[in-house]
């Protein structure tokens, strides 16, 4: 437990930010997971949902939830798999 008033406030702020960051991260991760599942079963509709997934990854990177290079890597690997679909 924090001893000072300012430390208590920082703790409250941190909890609030953690919840917001978690929401962004989970949203991006679930979209990526759904797209990978579609790729695995050769579902052509993955191309429509891909834009939404990339947008979520970019938002997570912009907010600092994931690093820029990590976001680029995730997008690249996902695009590679989607483009490999016949």
C-alpha positions in Angstrom: 0.0 0.0 0.0 1.2 3.5 -0.8 2.1 5.7 2.0 1.7 9.1 0.4 -1.3 10.7 -1.2 0.5 11.1 -4.6 1.5 7.5 -4.6 -2.2 6.5 -4.0 -3.2 8.6 -6.9 -0.6 7.1 -9.2 -1.8 3.6 -8.2 -5.3 4.6 -9.2 -4.1 6.0 -12.5 -2.0 2.9 -13.2 -5.0 0.6 -12.6 -7.1 2.6 -14.9 -4.5 2.6 -17.6 -3.8 -1.1 -17.2 -7.5 -1.9 -17.8 -7.6 0.3 -20.9 -4.3 -1.2 -22.3 -5.6 -4.7 -21.6 -8.7 -4.0 -23.6 -6.8 -2.8 -26.6 -4.3 -5.7 -26.5 -7.0 -8.4 -26.1 -9.0 -6.9 -29.0 -6.0 -7.0 -31.3 -5.0 -10.5 -30.2 -8.5 -11.9 -30.6 -8.8 -10.5 -34.1 -5.4 -11.9 -35.1 -6.3 -15.3 -33.7 -9.6 -15.3 -35.6 -7.9 -14.5 -38.8 -5.3 -17.2 -38.3 -8.0 -19.7 -37.7 -9.7 -18.6 -41.0 -6.4 -19.0 -42.8 -5.9 -22.5 -41.4 -9.3 -23.6 -42.9 -8.7 -21.7 -46.2 -11.6 -19.4 -45.6 -11.5 -16.6 -48.3 -13.5 -14.2 -46.1 -10.3 -13.5 -44.2 -9.4 -10.8 -46.7 -12.4 -8.7 -45.6 -11.6 -9.0 -41.8 -7.9 -8.3 -42.4 -8.3 -4.6 -42.6 -10.0 -4.5 -39.2 -7.3 -6.6 -37.7 -4.5 -4.4 -39.1 -6.3 -1.4 -37.8 -6.4 -2.9 -34.3 -2.7 -3.8 -34.4 -1.8 -0.3 -35.5 -3.9 1.2 -32.7 -2.3 -1.0 -30.1 1.1 0.1 -31.4 0.2 3.8 -31.4 -1.0 3.6 -27.8 2.2 1.9 -26.8 0.5 -1.4 -25.8 2.8 -3.3 -28.2 6.0 -2.0 -29.8 6.1 -0.7 -33.4 8.4 -3.4 -34.6 6.2 -6.1 -33.0 3.2 -4.6 -34.7 5.0 -4.6 -38.1 6.1 -8.2 -37.5 2.6 -9.4 -36.7 1.1 -7.6 -39.7 3.8 -9.0 -42.0 3.4 -12.6 -40.9 -0.4 -12.3 -41.1 -0.3 -10.8 -44.6 2.2 -13.5 -45.7 -0.3 -16.2 -44.7 -3.3 -14.5 -46.2 -1.5 -13.9 -49.5 -0.4 -17.6 -49.6 -4.1 -18.6 -49.8 -5.2 -19.9 -53.2 
